[in-house]
């Protein structure tokens, strides 16, 4: 009987690939030989790499196990984008309201005025700003006046959330709204199922405390060394406030937090994960992108002078 680790011989060569255990959790395409000598292709996520075989989840059609000796070619491919990645920035950002137990909203043409209570001990810009991802649908000057009026009545700064560098930002500049120069944040999306498969491969086993309800979860790891929160908005999972104590970093706690929150969301039927990460937080961006999160758009907060 042939050694399964030895290349299959015949007219079709094998072994022309650079795959290995490092592709576990990644989306790949492989060509492999069938018992009758014909070749066929498999596209999906690599879920296991063994001594003699590779297992590939065929995008919802079940796993297939292929002998390493029968691999002809193979390579990683970009992750398949969630259908939610094609929705508008406004639709994505409307889910943010679920983060607060109570939020006051008021339509302003095609914009949305928002005011929410303090979260984590402070008012958050994303819950206390006018959501303005497109033209207001009313006069620009009138819209700017109404934003100032709404937040002045609540003794708050007049913030407007826009896409960085957008036409909306440029049009608001001469009306007295400009960036404070900080707080720009990417809105990133991922498939819950695929991100969860990825983090499970590398997340360390850490004691976790879970405090959850029907729509939200708070996770604490290793006696409070790290904590994070997940909130449901329909079948969207909002991931936020993933924090690791500075002295506890480089232990994989951020990955373990992400795994716990994603696991909870998956158990509640969430299909799309969404988070905000500041554009200057290179370490967090690298973590999220490593596990399938992709930037959908970038937010900027303008304040009225």
VOZA-325277 format. One record per atom (N, C-alpha, C): residue in one letter; x, y, z. Coordinates in steps of 0.02 Angstrom, whole numbers, padded with zeros to 5 digits, always signed. Atoms other than C-alpha are relative to their C-alpha. Example, Ala and Ser with C-alpha at 12.3 -4.5 7.8 and 13.67 -1.06 7.14 Angstrom:
2
A+00045-00059+00000
A+00615-00225+00390
A+00045+00060+00000
S-00042-00059-00003
S+00684-00053+00357
S-00039+00055+00037
! end
This chain:
305
X+00043-00060+00000
X+00000+00000+00000
X+00044+00062+00000
X-00043-00058+00004
X+00073+00170-00047
X-00002+00042+00063
X-00004-00046-00057
X+00130+00290+00088
X-00040+00062-00017
X+00042-00058+00017
X-00003+00428+00095
X+00038+00065+00001
X-00038-00062-00002
X+00132+00557+00129
X+00041+00010-00063
X-00039-00005+00061
X+00217+00519-00037
X-00044+00027-00056
X+00040-00027+00056
X+00161+00615-00193
X-00029-00055-00042
X+00035+00045+00045
X+00035+00526-00303
X+00034+00003-00068
X-00032+00000+00065
X+00115+00473-00467
X-00051-00010-00055
X+00046+00007+00056
X+00037+00475-00638
X+00009+00058-00047
X-00007-00052+00050
X+00006+00593-00782
X-00010+00069+00032
X+00013-00065-00031
X-00059+00731-00667
X+00047+00007+00059
X-00046-00010-00055
X+00077+00799-00554
X-00035+00025+00063
X+00029-00023-00063
X+00042+00834-00371
X+00054+00038+00039
X-00047-00035-00044
X+00119+00940-00236
X+00018+00070-00022
X-00017-00067+00023
X+00120+01106-00330
X-00042+00051+00039
X+00037-00048-00042
X+00059+01214-00185
X+00045+00022+00057
X-00038-00025-00058
X+00121+01312-00036
X-00044-00003+00062
X+00044+00007-00057
X-00014+01255+00085
X+00036-00035+00058
X-00027+00031-00060
X+00021+01197+00261
X-00045+00015+00059
X+00043-00012-00059
X-00047+01206+00439
X-00018+00074+00009
X+00014-00071-00009
X-00040+01397+00428
X-00065+00022-00034
X+00061-00020+00035
X-00195+01398+00314
X-00063-00020+00038
X+00059+00017-00040
X-00310+01328+00449
X-00036+00065+00020
X+00039-00060-00012
X-00450+01455+00468
X-00006+00046-00060
X+00002-00041+00060
X-00418+01530+00296
X-00044-00032-00054
X+00037+00025+00058
X-00522+01515+00138
X+00051-00019-00054
X-00049+00025+00049
X-00429+01411+00008
X-00037-00034-00058
X+00024+00040+00056
X-00454+01327-00160
X+00054-00052-00015
X-00048+00053+00015
X-00372+01159-00197
X-00026-00041-00059
X+00015+00051+00050
X-00367+01039-00343
X+00031-00065+00025
X-00026+00064-00025
X-00349+00857-00294
X-00023-00057-00045
X+00016+00059+00040
X-00353+00685-00374
X-00053-00043+00032
X+00049+00048-00022
X-00500+00568-00361
X+00028-00071-00009
X-00026+00069+00007
X-00477+00378-00346
X+00008-00024-00072
X-00006+00022+00069
X-00505+00358-00533
X+00051+00039-00040
X-00052-00038+00034
X-00365+00480-00574
X-00021+00067-00025
X+00024-00066+00022
X-00476+00627-00623
X+00015+00051+00056
X-00013-00054-00048
X-00447+00796-00538
X-00064+00041+00009
X+00057-00042-00015
X-00579+00904-00454
X+00022+00056+00047
X-00017-00058-00041
X-00580+01072-00364
X-00046+00004+00061
X+00038-00012-00061
X-00637+01114-00187
X+00015+00071+00024
X-00007-00068-00026
X-00668+01292-00124
X-00034+00004+00067
X+00031-00007-00066
X-00698+01328+00059
X+00051+00020+00052
X-00043-00019-00056
X-00622+01359+00230
X+00036-00061+00027
X-00039+00055-00029
X-00482+01247+00292
X-00013-00002+00075
X+00016+00007-00071
X-00538+01182+00462
X+00049-00044+00037
X-00049+00043-00033
X-00400+01055+00496
X+00054-00021-00049
X-00058+00025+00039
X-00227+01004+00435
X+00032-00055+00042
X-00027+00057-00037
X-00175+00831+00491
X+00065-00025-00030
X-00062+00030+00025
X-00025+00720+00463
X-00007-00024-00072
X+00010+00029+00067
X-00102+00643+00306
X-00057+00032-00039
X+00059-00026+00033
X-00260+00742+00266
X-00011+00073+00017
X+00023-00069-00012
X-00335+00915+00253
X-00076-00002-00003
X+00073-00004-00001
X-00517+00956+00295
X-00021+00070-00021
X+00023-00064+00028
X-00609+01092+00199
X-00076+00003+00007
X+00072-00013-00005
X-00781+01162+00242
X-00021+00036-00063
X+00017-00026+00067
X-00863+01192+00073
X-00055+00052+00004
X+00046-00057-00002
X-00953+01357+00116
X-00072-00021+00011
X+00067+00018-00019
X-01104+01280+00199
X-00025-00065-00030
X+00020+00064+00031
X-01108+01118+00097
X+00033-00060+00034
X-00029+00054-00037
X-01018+01014+00226
X+00074-00009-00012
X-00072+00009+00006
X-00837+00960+00252
X+00019-00054-00050
X-00029+00052+00041
X-00729+00861+00133
X+00071-00011+00024
X-00068+00017-00023
X-00570+00770+00183
X+00040-00023-00061
X-00042+00015+00058
X-00429+00762+00054
X+00068-00024+00025
X-00068+00024-00017
X-00269+00660+00065
X+00051+00051-00024
X-00053-00046+00019
X-00116+00772+00064
X+00037-00026-00061
X-00036+00029+00057
X-00037+00652-00060
X-00037+00010-00065
X+00039-00009+00061
X-00178+00688-00183
X-00008+00073-00019
X+00005-00071+00017
X-00162+00878-00181
X+00041+00015-00063
X-00035-00019+00061
X-00118+00943-00354
X+00024+00072+00006
X-00017-00070-00010
X-00124+01131-00327
X-00045+00028+00056
X+00042-00032-00050
X-00192+01247-00195
X+00028+00067+00019
X-00022-00066-00022
X-00187+01425-00132
X-00055+00032+00042
X+00050-00039-00037
X-00273+01543-00009
X-00036+00047-00048
X+00039-00048+00039
X-00411+01653-00081
X-00030+00049+00049
X+00030-00049-00045
X-00488+01812-00010
X-00064-00027+00031
X+00062+00023-00031
X-00628+01780+00115
X-00060+00026-00037
X+00061-00022+00033
X-00801+01787+00039
X-00033+00054+00042
X+00029-00056-00037
X-00877+01953+00089
X-00071-00017+00022
X+00068+00006-00023
X-01032+01950+00195
X-00046+00043-00043
X+00047-00040+00039
X-01186+02009+00101
X-00012+00066+00035
X+00010-00062-00037
X-01199+02139+00239
X+00052+00053-00018
X-00051-00048+00019
X-01039+02218+00175
X-00024+00045-00057
X+00025-00039+00057
X-01142+02284+00028
X-00055+00049+00021
X+00049-00048-00022
X-01263+02383+00135
X+00032+00069+00008
X-00026-00067-00003
X-01245+02571+00151
X+00029+00015+00069
X-00026-00020-00065
X-01144+02654+00290
X-00055+00020+00049
X+00054-00021-00044
X-01305+02729+00358
X-00035-00061+00030
X+00032+00060-00026
X-01385+02557+00373
X+00043-00035+00053
X-00045+00031-00048
X-01232+02490+00462
X-00003+00039+00067
X-00004-00040-00061
X-01225+02635+00586
X-00066+00004+00038
X+00064+00000-00036
X-01410+02625+00627
X-00003-00054+00053
X-00001+00053-00051
X-01371+02465+00723
X+00030+00023+00066
X-00036-00023-00060
X-01266+02565+00847
X-00048+00017+00056
X+00047-00018-00052
X-01422+02621+00939
X-00014-00056+00050
X+00012+00057-00045
X-01435+02446+01013
X+00048-00001+00059
X-00050+00001-00053
X-01283+02482+01122
X-00026+00033+00064
X+00024-00036-00058
X-01385+02592+01239
X-00068-00025+00021
X+00065+00023-00025
X-01529+02541+01351
X-00055+00048-00019
X+00049-00050+00024
X-01615+02702+01300
X+00038+00050-00043
X-00029-00050+00045
X-01578+02820+01157
X-00056+00041-00030
X+00050-00046+00029
X-01674+02972+01098
X+00020+00014-00072
X-00014-00013+00070
X-01686+02991+00910
X-00053+00046-00029
X+00047-00046+00034
X-01765+03122+00798
X+00022+00007-00073
X-00019-00007+00070
X-01767+03119+00608
X+00013+00073-00019
X-00014-00066+00027
X-01691+03269+00520
X+00012-00009-00075
X-00005+00017+00070
X-01730+03244+00337
X+00025-00072-00005
X-00030+00066+00007
X-01619+03096+00289
X+00055-00012+00053
X-00046+00009-00055
X-01510+03122+00443
X-00038-00024+00061
X+00032+00024-00062
X-01543+03057+00618
X+00036+00031+00059
X-00027-00029-00061
X-01517+03157+00778
X-00004-00052+00055
X-00002+00051-00052
X-01466+03049+00926
X+00028+00029+00065
X-00026-00018-00066
X-01443+03076+01112
X-00008-00061+00045
X+00002+00060-00041
X-01400+02938+01234
X+00035+00014+00067
X-00031-00010-00065
X-01349+02922+01417
X+00073-00018-00001
X-00071+00018-00003
X-01167+02904+01471
X+00009-00076-00003
X-00016+00071+00006
X-01088+02737+01430
X+00073-00009+00020
X-00068+00006-00024
X-00934+02680+01524
X+00024+00062+00035
X-00018-00060-00038
X-00939+02839+01628
X+00005+00064-00041
X-00005-00061+00041
X-00944+02961+01482
X-00049-00003-00058
X+00041-00003+00060
X-01050+03020+01338
X+00041-00023-00060
X-00034+00024+00060
X-01003+02932+01177
X-00023+00040-00061
X+00017-00040+00059
X-00995+03031+01016
X-00049-00036-00046
X+00043+00036+00047
X-01076+02894+00914
X-00072-00005+00023
X+00069-00001-00025
X-01229+02898+01027
X-00027+00069+00012
X+00020-00069-00011
X-01233+03087+01039
X+00024+00044-00057
X-00018-00036+00061
X-01213+03148+00862
X-00054-00011-00052
X+00046+00008+00056
X-01314+03173+00705
X+00031-00048-00050
X-00024+00048+00049
X-01294+03024+00589
X-00013+00029-00070
X+00006-00037+00064
X-01259+03106+00420
X+00046-00032-00052
X-00040+00036+00049
X-01196+02984+00290
X-00015+00020-00072
X+00020-00023+00067
X-01284+03065+00142
X-00024+00072+00006
X+00028-00067-00003
X-01359+03233+00095
X-00060+00001+00046
X+00053+00000-00050
X-01486+03291+00224
X-00071-00005-00027
X+00068+00002+00026
X-01634+03298+00107
X-00040+00063+00014
X+00027-00068-00010
X-01670+03475+00169
X+00058+00047-00012
X-00055-00047+00012
X-01568+03633+00152
X+00058-00011+00048
X-00059+00012-00041
X-01390+03616+00215
X+00004+00048+00059
X-00003-00050-00054
X-01396+03777+00316
X-00053-00015+00053
X+00053+00017-00047
X-01561+03725+00394
X+00019-00061+00040
X-00021+00061-00035
X-01492+03553+00437
X+00053+00016+00052
X-00052-00019-00048
X-01338+03629+00520
X-00030+00038+00059
X+00032-00038-00054
X-01447+03750+00620
X-00038-00048+00046
X+00040+00046-00041
X-01561+03608+00678
X+00044-00045+00043
X-00046+00040-00040
X-01413+03504+00735
X+00023+00040+00061
X-00021-00042-00055
X-01348+03648+00840
X-00056+00010+00051
X+00058-00012-00043
X-01521+03680+00910
X-00015-00061+00043
X+00017+00063-00035
X-01550+03497+00958
X+00049-00012+00058
X-00049+00016-00052
X-01387+03478+01055
X+00007+00058+00050
X-00001-00055-00048
X-01392+03652+01132
X-00054-00009+00053
X+00055+00012-00047
X-01559+03605+01210
X+00018-00053+00052
X-00023+00053-00046
X-01469+03459+01293
X+00068+00016+00032
X-00064-00025-00028
X-01316+03563+01341
X+00058-00045-00020
X-00053+00043+00027
X-01205+03455+01230
X+00031+00035-00060
X-00032-00023+00062
X-01080+03492+01093
X-00037-00028-00060
X+00036+00020+00061
X-01155+03484+00919
X+00046-00041-00045
X-00041+00045+00040
X-01074+03331+00839
X-00040-00027-00059
X+00029+00033+00059
X-01108+03260+00666
X+00047-00057-00020
X-00039+00058+00021
X-01049+03085+00616
X-00006-00006-00076
X-00002+00004+00073
X-00994+03075+00433
X+00052-00052-00020
X-00056+00038+00027
X-00884+02970+00322
X+00059+00047-00011
X-00059-00042+00008
X-00707+03038+00326
X+00014+00016-00073
X-00016-00021+00068
X-00666+03139+00170
X-00058+00002-00048
X+00059+00003+00044
X-00844+03130+00104
X-00022+00069-00022
X+00028-00063+00023
X-00940+03262+00011
X-00039+00034+00056
X+00037-00029-00057
X-01047+03285+00167
X+00048+00039+00044
X-00049-00036-00041
X-00892+03332+00268
X+00021+00065-00034
X-00023-00059+00036
X-00834+03453+00134
X-00054+00055-00002
X+00054-00049+00004
X-01005+03537+00122
X-00012+00032+00068
X+00013-00027-00067
X-01018+03558+00311
X+00056+00046+00024
X-00056-00041-00022
X-00847+03641+00327
X-00015+00075+00000
X+00015-00071-00001
X-00903+03816+00273
X-00059+00018+00045
X+00056-00012-00046
X-01054+03796+00389
X+00023-00005+00073
X-00027-00003-00068
X-00938+03789+00540
X+00010-00067+00034
X-00011+00066-00030
X-00919+03601+00567
X+00068-00028-00024
X-00065+00026+00018
X-00744+03528+00572
X+00021-00055+00048
X-00025+00055-00041
X-00650+03378+00641
X+00042+00026+00057
X-00043-00016-00056
X-00569+03386+00811
X+00070-00029-00009
X-00066+00028+00013
X-00425+03287+00738
X+00013-00066+00035
X-00008+00065-00032
X-00453+03129+00840
X-00066-00038-00004
X+00061+00040-00004
X-00577+02988+00855
X-00023-00031-00065
X+00019+00035+00061
X-00582+02931+00673
X-00001-00075+00013
X+00007+00072-00015
X-00641+02750+00677
X-00026-00038-00060
X+00025+00045+00052
X-00659+02611+00551
X-00061-00039+00027
X+00054+00047-00013
X-00824+02518+00549
X+00018-00064-00038
X-00022+00062+00031
X-00773+02338+00518
X-00053-00054+00008
X+00050+00054+00000
X-00883+02189+00474
X+00034-00067-00012
X-00024+00069+00012
X-00856+02001+00475
X-00058-00048+00005
X+00045+00056-00010
X-00953+01841+00457
X+00013-00029+00069
X-00008+00027-00067
X-00984+01779+00634
X+00029-00070-00003
X-00021+00070+00003
X-00962+01597+00584
X+00074-00006-00020
X-00069+00005+00023
X-00798+01624+00490
X+00049+00030+00050
X-00044-00030-00050
X-00723+01741+00620
X+00007-00046+00060
X-00003+00045-00058
X-00768+01617+00757
X+00044-00060-00015
X-00044+00057+00018
X-00685+01472+00665
X+00073+00021+00004
X-00069-00024+00001
X-00529+01578+00646
X+00028+00009+00071
X-00027-00013-00067
X-00512+01634+00827
X+00004-00063+00042
X-00002+00063-00038
X-00550+01461+00895
X+00066-00038-00011
X-00061+00036+00015
X-00393+01397+00811
X+00059+00023+00043
X-00059-00029-00033
X-00278+01511+00911
X-00014+00028+00070
X+00016-00030-00065
X-00372+01575+01065
X+00024-00044+00057
X-00021+00039-00057
X-00292+01521+01229
X-00059-00019+00044
X+00052+00022-00047
X-00395+01428+01359
X+00008+00040+00065
X-00004-00045-00056
X-00429+01561+01491
X-00065-00002+00039
X+00062-00001-00040
X-00554+01559+01636
X-00043+00061-00018
X+00044-00054+00022
X-00705+01662+01583
X-00062+00003+00044
X+00064-00012-00034
X-00853+01738+01675
X-00047+00033-00050
X+00048-00025+00049
X-01007+01767+01568
X-00061+00027+00036
X+00061-00030-00028
X-01147+01886+01619
X-00042+00022-00059
X+00038-00016+00060
X-01281+01887+01485
X-00074+00005+00013
X+00072-00005+00002
X-01461+01926+01447
X-00021-00024-00069
X+00023+00022+00066
X-01568+01891+01293
X+00034+00038-00056
X-00026-00041+00054
X-01483+02032+01196
X+00070+00026+00010
X-00067-00027-00012
X-01314+02070+01275
X+00040-00047+00044
X-00044+00040-00040
X-01163+01989+01354
X+00060+00042+00022
X-00062-00029-00024
X-01019+02049+01461
X+00046-00057+00019
X-00049+00053-00012
X-00864+01938+01465
X+00058+00027+00041
X-00059-00016-00039
X-00727+01946+01597
X+00046-00060+00000
X-00048+00054+00004
X-00569+01843+01578
X+00052+00005+00055
X-00057+00005-00046
X-00440+01786+01705
X-00006+00051+00057
X+00012-00042-00059
X-00515+01875+01856
X+00004+00075-00016
X+00004-00070+00018
X-00540+02039+01764
X+00060+00027-00038
X-00057-00024+00038
X-00376+02047+01668
X-00021+00026-00069
X+00026-00023+00064
X-00480+02075+01511
X-00076-00004+00002
X+00073+00000+00002
X-00661+02115+01474
X-00025+00026-00067
X+00029-00022+00062
X-00776+02144+01327
X-00075-00009+00001
X+00074-00001+00002
X-00957+02163+01276
X-00024-00015-00070
X+00033+00012+00063
X-01071+02102+01138
X-00074+00016+00007
X+00071-00019-00001
X-01245+02167+01095
X-00031-00020-00066
X+00036+00020+00060
X-01372+02099+00972
X-00043+00057-00027
X+00047-00044+00034
X-01463+02207+00845
X-00027-00041-00058
X+00023+00049+00049
X-01570+02084+00749
X+00049-00057-00004
X-00050+00053+00006
X-01448+01958+00678
X+00071+00029-00009
X-00065-00031-00003
X-01303+02080+00694
X+00026-00004+00071
X-00034+00000-00065
X-01178+02063+00837
X+00047+00059+00003
X-00043-00058-00010
X-01102+02227+00896
X+00053-00018+00052
X-00055+00016-00045
X-00931+02195+00974
X+00031+00066+00023
X-00027-00063-00024
X-00868+02333+01086
X+00036-00007+00067
X-00034-00006-00064
X-00758+02383+01232
X+00042-00062+00017
X-00047+00054-00014
X-00632+02241+01214
X+00062+00032+00031
X-00054-00032-00036
X-00505+02293+01346
X+00043-00052+00035
X-00048+00044-00033
X-00348+02206+01409
X+00046+00044+00043
X-00045-00038-00043
X-00249+02271+01558
X+00069+00003-00031
X-00066-00007+00032
X-00082+02340+01496
X+00051-00053+00023
X-00048+00048-00025
X+00015+02221+01608
X-00015-00072-00020
X+00020+00067+00019
X-00079+02071+01539
X+00000-00012-00075
X+00001+00006+00073
X-00053+02101+01354
X+00052-00050-00025
X-00043+00049+00034
X+00033+01983+01232
X-00009-00070+00028
X+00017+00067-00024
X-00051+01833+01314
X-00057-00031-00041
X+00055+00025+00040
X-00186+01814+01182
X-00068+00013+00030
X+00064-00013-00033
X-00322+01884+01296
X-00049+00035-00047
X+00045-00034+00048
X-00391+01997+01158
X-00033-00050-00046
X+00027+00053+00043
X-00412+01845+01046
X-00051-00042+00038
X+00046+00039-00040
X-00493+01747+01187
X-00065+00038+00013
X+00060-00041-00009
X-00614+01891+01221
X-00043-00002-00063
X+00036+00000+00063
X-00661+01900+01038
X-00034-00068-00011
X+00029+00066+00008
X-00689+01712+01036
X-00062-00009+00043
X+00058+00008-00046
X-00806+01717+01187
X-00060+00041-00024
X+00055-00042+00023
X-00909+01862+01118
X-00030-00028-00064
X+00025+00029+00063
X-00922+01784+00944
X-00039-00065+00014
X+00034+00062-00017
X-00969+01616+01020
X-00069+00013+00028
X+00065-00018-00029
X-01108+01696+01121
X-00047+00025-00056
X+00042-00026+00054
X-01171+01790+00967
X-00024-00055-00047
X+00019+00055+00044
X-01169+01633+00860
X-00055-00042+00032
X+00051+00040-00035
X-01271+01542+00992
X-00068+00034+00001
X+00063-00037+00001
X-01402+01680+00979
X-00023+00014-00072
X+00021-00007+00069
X-01413+01672+00789
X+00030+00058-00038
X-00032-00055+00035
X-01301+01819+00743
X+00039-00026-00061
X-00035+00020+00061
X-01231+01809+00566
X+00054+00050-00020
X-00049-00052+00018
X-01135+01974+00547
X+00025+00034+00063
X-00030-00036-00055
X-01014+02048+00673
X+00023+00068-00023
X-00019-00068+00017
X-00981+02234+00676
X+00033+00033+00059
X-00033-00036-00054
X-00863+02342+00776
X+00029+00066-00027
X-00035-00061+00015
X-00784+02515+00780
X+00070-00005+00030
X-00068+00000-00025
X-00595+02527+00798
X+00034+00064-00024
X-00032-00062+00020
X-00499+02691+00800
X+00057-00013-00049
X-00048+00010+00055
X-00388+02712+00648
X+00072+00000+00024
X-00068-00002-00025
X-00234+02740+00757
X+00017-00063+00041
X-00011+00060-00041
X-00254+02574+00850
X+00024-00058-00044
X-00027+00049+00047
X-00140+02470+00740
X-00005-00072+00026
X+00001+00068-00028
X-00133+02321+00858
X-00069-00031-00004
X+00068+00026+00003
X-00321+02302+00869
X-00022-00013-00072
X+00018+00010+00071
X-00343+02325+00681
X+00031-00064-00027
X-00034+00061+00023
X-00214+02189+00649
X-00035-00063+00027
X+00035+00056-00029
X-00305+02072+00769
X-00065-00015-00037
X+00065+00010+00031
X-00475+02099+00690
X+00008-00023-00073
X-00009+00019+00070
X-00413+02088+00511
X+00026-00072-00006
X-00027+00068+00001
X-00319+01927+00551
X-00056-00051+00005
X+00055+00047-00009
X-00486+01849+00594
X-00061+00017-00044
X+00051-00008+00052
X-00585+01910+00443
X-00040+00064+00001
X+00036-00063+00000
X-00646+02084+00489
X+00027+00044-00056
X-00018-00043+00057
X-00646+02204+00341
X-00031+00069+00010
X+00026-00068-00008
X-00665+02393+00346
X-00054+00013-00052
X+00056-00017+00044
X-00834+02442+00275
X+00002+00074-00018
X-00007-00072+00010
X-00813+02631+00297
X+00036+00029+00060
X-00035-00033-00055
X-00722+02755+00408
X-00039+00060+00024
X+00040-00054-00029
X-00814+02871+00527
X+00044+00058+00023
X-00032-00061-00027
X-00765+03049+00572
X-00055+00041+00035
X+00048-00041-00038
X-00848+03162+00700
X+00019+00073-00008
X-00009-00072+00009
X-00867+03346+00659
X-00037+00035+00057
X+00032-00038-00054
X-00909+03474+00793
X-00012+00072-00025
X+00016-00068+00021
X-00994+03641+00766
X+00035+00052+00042
X-00035-00054-00036
X-00898+03797+00810
X-00050+00053+00021
! end
